[in-house]
Amino acid sequence: MGHHASKIICREALSTQPTGRHTVALTGATGFVGGHVLENLLARGHQVRALTRQKKPLDHKNLIWVDGDLQNDAALAQLVGGVDTVLHIAGVIKAVSRSGFFTGNVDGTRHLLDAINNADMPRYIHLSSLAAREPAVSAYAASKAEAEQLVMESPLEKMATILRPPAVYGPGDMETLFYFKAATSMLATVPGKPDHRTSMIHVQDLAAAIVHLVENKKPDPVLIDIHDGQPNGYTIQGVMENVAPGRRTRTNTLYLPRWILRLVGGISTLVGRIFGTNPMLTPGKANELSHPDWVCHGTSLADVSAWQPKISGEQGMRETLHWYREHGFLR
């Protein structure tokens, strides 16, 4: 036990050694994961160019905002020209149609790769999703898988690292708030079955891992899973127990079958098309939520680099629950 702990400490110490300043191009900087990555990069002294079409949420002497999006070739050329590393974190996670996912995740990646191929061939780090492992499950999963394929077939492949995180959670995330509300309610309604399993990673660990990749030699292989180190992930029941110990048993949790989720998702999608909104639940999302195995089985970043996760599922979920309550999202 002691020997194992000291080994981890040594590897963590190695992973935090300064390696000089890098100039980094970043997409998705105003999003949940990208915002944490941006803060980490600036705290480590790196120069950052960040693509945005929104109001700039942050001002910093080492930060240059580039106005535009992934369909704007001129903005992308400005973003990537002369940088050491490109971090592609932007992505579409909600859309009312298959084309919405493919425009954002596939066409956006293609435009970015074209811009990089016309530049100086920097390191390229692509944030994908474990969903890409199962492209038949949903349009989102298929779009992430096709975007990965574009990277692996491009001239950048030898300079690229593709990260596949599972469920990402942490303070500020609105996508996983549903599970925290369910776990703390008297009668929880959750998708899937009690023994369905998923890996997880806290957003701070994911952001630290991405910055670690910026600062260190590219690991092999190109396609790498990343998770919090929990062997074989968590059951859905286990996730609920971590959020609210002692509150969740099979008698007060209602697990929703796929057909009900798909029915509700179909209705939500229809409403979204009528009113021009992106629904949280679609038939494709229902398939994702009902999938029995979202455990990381591939090569892990912790196995091929000095990076190690620091936040356990139990610790991370408790801290996230506290944040939701502190900010009025939960009682």
VOLUMKOL-431658 format. One record per residue (C-alpha): residue in one letter; x, y, z. Coordinates in steps of 0.02 Angstrom, whole numbers. Layout:
BEGIN
resn=A	X=X	Y=Y	Z=Z
...
***
This chain:
BEGIN
resn=M	X=0	Y=0	Z=0
resn=G	X=136	Y=123	Z=50
resn=H	X=245	Y=77	Z=-99
resn=H	X=98	Y=101	Z=-219
resn=A	X=57	Y=271	Z=-143
resn=S	X=237	Y=332	Z=-156
resn=K	X=243	Y=278	Z=-337
resn=I	X=91	Y=383	Z=-377
resn=I	X=163	Y=533	Z=-286
resn=C	X=323	Y=520	Z=-388
resn=R	X=226	Y=512	Z=-551
resn=E	X=117	Y=660	Z=-501
resn=A	X=271	Y=760	Z=-457
resn=L	X=345	Y=721	Z=-627
resn=S	X=185	Y=772	Z=-716
resn=T	X=186	Y=946	Z=-637
resn=Q	X=364	Y=996	Z=-680
resn=P	X=367	Y=1157	Z=-783
resn=T	X=415	Y=1128	Z=-964
resn=G	X=419	Y=1306	Z=-1030
resn=R	X=281	Y=1410	Z=-1105
resn=H	X=182	Y=1348	Z=-1253
resn=T	X=71	Y=1442	Z=-1374
resn=V	X=-93	Y=1348	Z=-1379
resn=A	X=-245	Y=1365	Z=-1492
resn=L	X=-406	Y=1317	Z=-1403
resn=T	X=-582	Y=1283	Z=-1464
resn=G	X=-726	Y=1266	Z=-1342
resn=A	X=-652	Y=1386	Z=-1215
resn=T	X=-821	Y=1452	Z=-1161
resn=G	X=-890	Y=1277	Z=-1126
resn=F	X=-887	Y=1170	Z=-969
resn=V	X=-728	Y=1070	Z=-1004
resn=G	X=-645	Y=1204	Z=-1110
resn=G	X=-667	Y=1335	Z=-975
resn=H	X=-572	Y=1227	Z=-850
resn=V	X=-436	Y=1192	Z=-979
resn=L	X=-418	Y=1378	Z=-1015
resn=E	X=-398	Y=1419	Z=-830
resn=N	X=-267	Y=1282	Z=-811
resn=L	X=-168	Y=1339	Z=-962
resn=L	X=-163	Y=1520	Z=-903
resn=A	X=-118	Y=1469	Z=-725
resn=R	X=31	Y=1372	Z=-797
resn=G	X=92	Y=1524	Z=-893
resn=H	X=48	Y=1470	Z=-1069
resn=Q	X=-3	Y=1587	Z=-1209
resn=V	X=-179	Y=1548	Z=-1270
resn=R	X=-279	Y=1593	Z=-1425
resn=A	X=-460	Y=1547	Z=-1396
resn=L	X=-596	Y=1538	Z=-1529
resn=T	X=-765	Y=1610	Z=-1481
resn=R	X=-924	Y=1678	Z=-1556
resn=Q	X=-992	Y=1726	Z=-1385
resn=K	X=-956	Y=1867	Z=-1265
resn=K	X=-779	Y=1850	Z=-1198
resn=P	X=-798	Y=1791	Z=-1017
resn=L	X=-616	Y=1819	Z=-967
resn=D	X=-476	Y=1945	Z=-992
resn=H	X=-294	Y=1895	Z=-965
resn=K	X=-126	Y=1958	Z=-1026
resn=N	X=-85	Y=1786	Z=-1098
resn=L	X=-253	Y=1765	Z=-1185
resn=I	X=-306	Y=1820	Z=-1359
resn=W	X=-487	Y=1792	Z=-1411
resn=V	X=-514	Y=1751	Z=-1595
resn=D	X=-688	Y=1797	Z=-1657
resn=G	X=-768	Y=1660	Z=-1760
resn=D	X=-822	Y=1479	Z=-1760
resn=L	X=-773	Y=1312	Z=-1836
resn=Q	X=-853	Y=1356	Z=-2002
resn=N	X=-751	Y=1516	Z=-2020
resn=D	X=-591	Y=1473	Z=-2115
resn=A	X=-513	Y=1646	Z=-2093
resn=A	X=-538	Y=1639	Z=-1905
resn=L	X=-467	Y=1463	Z=-1897
resn=A	X=-312	Y=1516	Z=-1995
resn=Q	X=-286	Y=1657	Z=-1869
resn=L	X=-315	Y=1536	Z=-1725
resn=V	X=-188	Y=1401	Z=-1772
resn=G	X=-51	Y=1496	Z=-1865
resn=G	X=116	Y=1478	Z=-1775
resn=V	X=53	Y=1387	Z=-1620
resn=D	X=138	Y=1240	Z=-1534
resn=T	X=-22	Y=1143	Z=-1495
resn=V	X=-203	Y=1143	Z=-1551
resn=L	X=-333	Y=1086	Z=-1425
resn=H	X=-499	Y=1043	Z=-1506
resn=I	X=-626	Y=1034	Z=-1365
resn=A	X=-778	Y=1115	Z=-1446
resn=G	X=-919	Y=999	Z=-1494
resn=V	X=-1107	Y=983	Z=-1513
resn=I	X=-1189	Y=878	Z=-1377
resn=K	X=-1371	Y=926	Z=-1410
resn=A	X=-1459	Y=939	Z=-1578
resn=V	X=-1632	Y=903	Z=-1647
resn=S	X=-1565	Y=813	Z=-1801
resn=R	X=-1422	Y=703	Z=-1860
resn=S	X=-1360	Y=844	Z=-1971
resn=G	X=-1342	Y=957	Z=-1820
resn=F	X=-1218	Y=837	Z=-1740
resn=F	X=-1123	Y=808	Z=-1902
resn=T	X=-1110	Y=992	Z=-1945
resn=G	X=-1037	Y=1034	Z=-1776
resn=N	X=-931	Y=881	Z=-1739
resn=V	X=-877	Y=818	Z=-1911
resn=D	X=-878	Y=970	Z=-2025
resn=G	X=-807	Y=1078	Z=-1885
resn=T	X=-664	Y=956	Z=-1860
resn=R	X=-633	Y=948	Z=-2047
resn=H	X=-620	Y=1137	Z=-2060
resn=L	X=-500	Y=1143	Z=-1913
resn=L	X=-390	Y=1005	Z=-1983
resn=D	X=-383	Y=1094	Z=-2151
resn=A	X=-325	Y=1253	Z=-2065
resn=I	X=-192	Y=1158	Z=-1967
resn=N	X=-130	Y=1068	Z=-2123
resn=N	X=-101	Y=1240	Z=-2201
resn=A	X=-3	Y=1297	Z=-2047
resn=D	X=153	Y=1227	Z=-1963
resn=M	X=92	Y=1053	Z=-1912
resn=P	X=79	Y=1078	Z=-1724
resn=R	X=34	Y=949	Z=-1594
resn=Y	X=-151	Y=911	Z=-1601
resn=I	X=-257	Y=853	Z=-1454
resn=H	X=-435	Y=804	Z=-1494
resn=L	X=-566	Y=784	Z=-1359
resn=S	X=-685	Y=648	Z=-1417
resn=S	X=-803	Y=541	Z=-1313
resn=L	X=-817	Y=361	Z=-1258
resn=A	X=-981	Y=364	Z=-1356
resn=A	X=-876	Y=355	Z=-1516
resn=R	X=-842	Y=173	Z=-1471
resn=E	X=-1026	Y=136	Z=-1509
resn=P	X=-1069	Y=236	Z=-1666
resn=A	X=-1230	Y=141	Z=-1697
resn=V	X=-1306	Y=200	Z=-1533
resn=S	X=-1344	Y=379	Z=-1582
resn=A	X=-1309	Y=518	Z=-1707
resn=Y	X=-1199	Y=601	Z=-1576
resn=A	X=-1094	Y=443	Z=-1556
resn=A	X=-1082	Y=421	Z=-1745
resn=S	X=-1026	Y=601	Z=-1768
resn=K	X=-890	Y=583	Z=-1636
resn=A	X=-829	Y=421	Z=-1717
resn=E	X=-822	Y=502	Z=-1889
resn=A	X=-727	Y=652	Z=-1820
resn=E	X=-599	Y=532	Z=-1745
resn=Q	X=-581	Y=448	Z=-1914
resn=L	X=-545	Y=615	Z=-1996
resn=V	X=-403	Y=643	Z=-1874
resn=M	X=-329	Y=470	Z=-1897
resn=E	X=-335	Y=486	Z=-2087
resn=S	X=-258	Y=661	Z=-2091
resn=P	X=-73	Y=707	Z=-2109
resn=L	X=-84	Y=761	Z=-1926
resn=E	X=-108	Y=582	Z=-1866
resn=K	X=72	Y=563	Z=-1807
resn=M	X=58	Y=724	Z=-1706
resn=A	X=-116	Y=687	Z=-1637
resn=T	X=-187	Y=620	Z=-1474
resn=I	X=-372	Y=579	Z=-1465
resn=L	X=-443	Y=571	Z=-1289
resn=R	X=-603	Y=473	Z=-1255
resn=P	X=-676	Y=526	Z=-1087
resn=P	X=-831	Y=440	Z=-1016
resn=A	X=-959	Y=540	Z=-915
resn=V	X=-879	Y=706	Z=-864
resn=Y	X=-950	Y=792	Z=-711
resn=G	X=-906	Y=925	Z=-584
resn=P	X=-957	Y=1094	Z=-516
resn=G	X=-1042	Y=1198	Z=-649
resn=D	X=-1103	Y=1053	Z=-756
resn=M	X=-1287	Y=1059	Z=-800
resn=E	X=-1290	Y=896	Z=-900
resn=T	X=-1268	Y=782	Z=-748
resn=L	X=-1376	Y=886	Z=-630
resn=F	X=-1519	Y=766	Z=-668
resn=Y	X=-1431	Y=622	Z=-580
resn=F	X=-1395	Y=726	Z=-426
resn=K	X=-1577	Y=780	Z=-416
resn=A	X=-1631	Y=599	Z=-433
resn=A	X=-1510	Y=536	Z=-301
resn=T	X=-1570	Y=661	Z=-172
resn=S	X=-1757	Y=642	Z=-205
resn=M	X=-1874	Y=526	Z=-111
resn=L	X=-1919	Y=432	Z=-269
resn=A	X=-1785	Y=434	Z=-403
resn=T	X=-1824	Y=400	Z=-586
resn=V	X=-1665	Y=360	Z=-681
resn=P	X=-1626	Y=282	Z=-850
resn=G	X=-1554	Y=109	Z=-875
resn=K	X=-1543	Y=-32	Z=-750
resn=P	X=-1459	Y=-43	Z=-578
resn=D	X=-1315	Y=-151	Z=-642
resn=H	X=-1275	Y=-46	Z=-796
resn=R	X=-1098	Y=18	Z=-780
resn=T	X=-1007	Y=178	Z=-825
resn=S	X=-836	Y=253	Z=-801
resn=M	X=-824	Y=435	Z=-747
resn=I	X=-699	Y=576	Z=-733
resn=H	X=-703	Y=740	Z=-638
resn=V	X=-684	Y=893	Z=-750
resn=Q	X=-534	Y=955	Z=-652
resn=D	X=-441	Y=791	Z=-681
resn=L	X=-486	Y=796	Z=-866
resn=A	X=-426	Y=975	Z=-884
resn=A	X=-264	Y=935	Z=-793
resn=A	X=-236	Y=786	Z=-907
resn=I	X=-259	Y=891	Z=-1064
resn=V	X=-135	Y=1020	Z=-1001
resn=H	X=-15	Y=878	Z=-957
resn=L	X=-24	Y=823	Z=-1140
resn=V	X=17	Y=1000	Z=-1195
resn=E	X=173	Y=1003	Z=-1087
resn=N	X=241	Y=829	Z=-1115
resn=K	X=296	Y=714	Z=-1254
resn=K	X=155	Y=637	Z=-1355
resn=P	X=106	Y=465	Z=-1287
resn=D	X=61	Y=315	Z=-1393
resn=P	X=-62	Y=258	Z=-1458
resn=V	X=-161	Y=395	Z=-1545
resn=L	X=-327	Y=342	Z=-1468
resn=I	X=-328	Y=344	Z=-1277
resn=D	X=-463	Y=323	Z=-1145
resn=I	X=-462	Y=429	Z=-988
resn=H	X=-555	Y=398	Z=-824
resn=D	X=-541	Y=417	Z=-636
resn=G	X=-452	Y=251	Z=-609
resn=Q	X=-599	Y=155	Z=-537
resn=P	X=-582	Y=-25	Z=-600
resn=N	X=-733	Y=-75	Z=-705
resn=G	X=-817	Y=92	Z=-672
resn=Y	X=-975	Y=113	Z=-568
resn=T	X=-1148	Y=38	Z=-572
resn=I	X=-1290	Y=163	Z=-587
resn=Q	X=-1340	Y=109	Z=-413
resn=G	X=-1163	Y=144	Z=-354
resn=V	X=-1167	Y=319	Z=-427
resn=M	X=-1327	Y=355	Z=-332
resn=E	X=-1250	Y=288	Z=-171
resn=N	X=-1097	Y=399	Z=-193
resn=V	X=-1205	Y=553	Z=-211
resn=A	X=-1320	Y=514	Z=-65
resn=P	X=-1257	Y=370	Z=45
resn=G	X=-1397	Y=270	Z=124
resn=R	X=-1535	Y=361	Z=30
resn=R	X=-1542	Y=251	Z=-124
resn=T	X=-1604	Y=74	Z=-125
resn=R	X=-1690	Y=-24	Z=-262
resn=T	X=-1856	Y=4	Z=-173
resn=N	X=-1856	Y=194	Z=-196
resn=T	X=-1773	Y=205	Z=-367
resn=L	X=-1875	Y=182	Z=-525
resn=Y	X=-1767	Y=129	Z=-674
resn=L	X=-1842	Y=183	Z=-838
resn=P	X=-1832	Y=61	Z=-985
resn=R	X=-1767	Y=114	Z=-1154
resn=W	X=-1939	Y=117	Z=-1238
resn=I	X=-2007	Y=245	Z=-1116
resn=L	X=-1853	Y=354	Z=-1135
resn=R	X=-1864	Y=344	Z=-1325
resn=L	X=-2048	Y=390	Z=-1320
resn=V	X=-2014	Y=543	Z=-1212
resn=G	X=-1863	Y=584	Z=-1319
resn=G	X=-1967	Y=578	Z=-1477
resn=I	X=-2094	Y=698	Z=-1404
resn=S	X=-1955	Y=814	Z=-1343
resn=T	X=-1874	Y=813	Z=-1515
resn=L	X=-2039	Y=857	Z=-1599
resn=V	X=-2065	Y=1001	Z=-1479
resn=G	X=-1886	Y=1058	Z=-1507
resn=R	X=-1912	Y=1064	Z=-1695
resn=I	X=-2073	Y=1164	Z=-1675
resn=F	X=-1997	Y=1292	Z=-1558
resn=G	X=-1818	Y=1290	Z=-1624
resn=T	X=-1738	Y=1225	Z=-1464
resn=N	X=-1616	Y=1083	Z=-1430
resn=P	X=-1698	Y=956	Z=-1313
resn=M	X=-1599	Y=870	Z=-1175
resn=L	X=-1681	Y=702	Z=-1214
resn=T	X=-1694	Y=631	Z=-1391
resn=P	X=-1715	Y=451	Z=-1451
resn=G	X=-1527	Y=444	Z=-1479
resn=K	X=-1492	Y=510	Z=-1305
resn=A	X=-1613	Y=380	Z=-1237
resn=N	X=-1508	Y=245	Z=-1321
resn=E	X=-1350	Y=316	Z=-1242
resn=L	X=-1427	Y=325	Z=-1069
resn=S	X=-1493	Y=147	Z=-1084
resn=H	X=-1331	Y=71	Z=-1145
resn=P	X=-1270	Y=-59	Z=-1019
resn=D	X=-1082	Y=-31	Z=-1035
resn=W	X=-997	Y=139	Z=-1038
resn=V	X=-842	Y=75	Z=-949
resn=C	X=-672	Y=123	Z=-1021
resn=H	X=-590	Y=-36	Z=-1085
resn=G	X=-454	Y=37	Z=-1197
resn=T	X=-279	Y=100	Z=-1162
resn=S	X=-288	Y=229	Z=-1022
resn=L	X=-189	Y=391	Z=-1016
resn=A	X=-133	Y=342	Z=-840
resn=D	X=-51	Y=186	Z=-913
resn=V	X=51	Y=277	Z=-1046
resn=S	X=98	Y=442	Z=-962
resn=A	X=145	Y=518	Z=-795
resn=W	X=-29	Y=590	Z=-773
resn=Q	X=-135	Y=512	Z=-636
resn=P	X=-314	Y=553	Z=-581
resn=K	X=-326	Y=638	Z=-412
resn=I	X=-513	Y=647	Z=-380
resn=S	X=-608	Y=488	Z=-337
resn=G	X=-789	Y=464	Z=-385
resn=E	X=-846	Y=474	Z=-205
resn=Q	X=-750	Y=634	Z=-169
resn=G	X=-794	Y=716	Z=-334
resn=M	X=-979	Y=680	Z=-324
resn=R	X=-991	Y=743	Z=-145
resn=E	X=-902	Y=905	Z=-193
resn=T	X=-1014	Y=926	Z=-345
resn=L	X=-1170	Y=897	Z=-240
resn=H	X=-1109	Y=1032	Z=-120
resn=W	X=-1084	Y=1153	Z=-265
resn=Y	X=-1260	Y=1122	Z=-332
resn=R	X=-1334	Y=1155	Z=-160
resn=E	X=-1226	Y=1309	Z=-131
resn=H	X=-1285	Y=1383	Z=-296
resn=G	X=-1469	Y=1345	Z=-271
resn=F	X=-1489	Y=1202	Z=-395
resn=L	X=-1528	Y=1076	Z=-257
resn=R	X=-1599	Y=1090	Z=-83
***
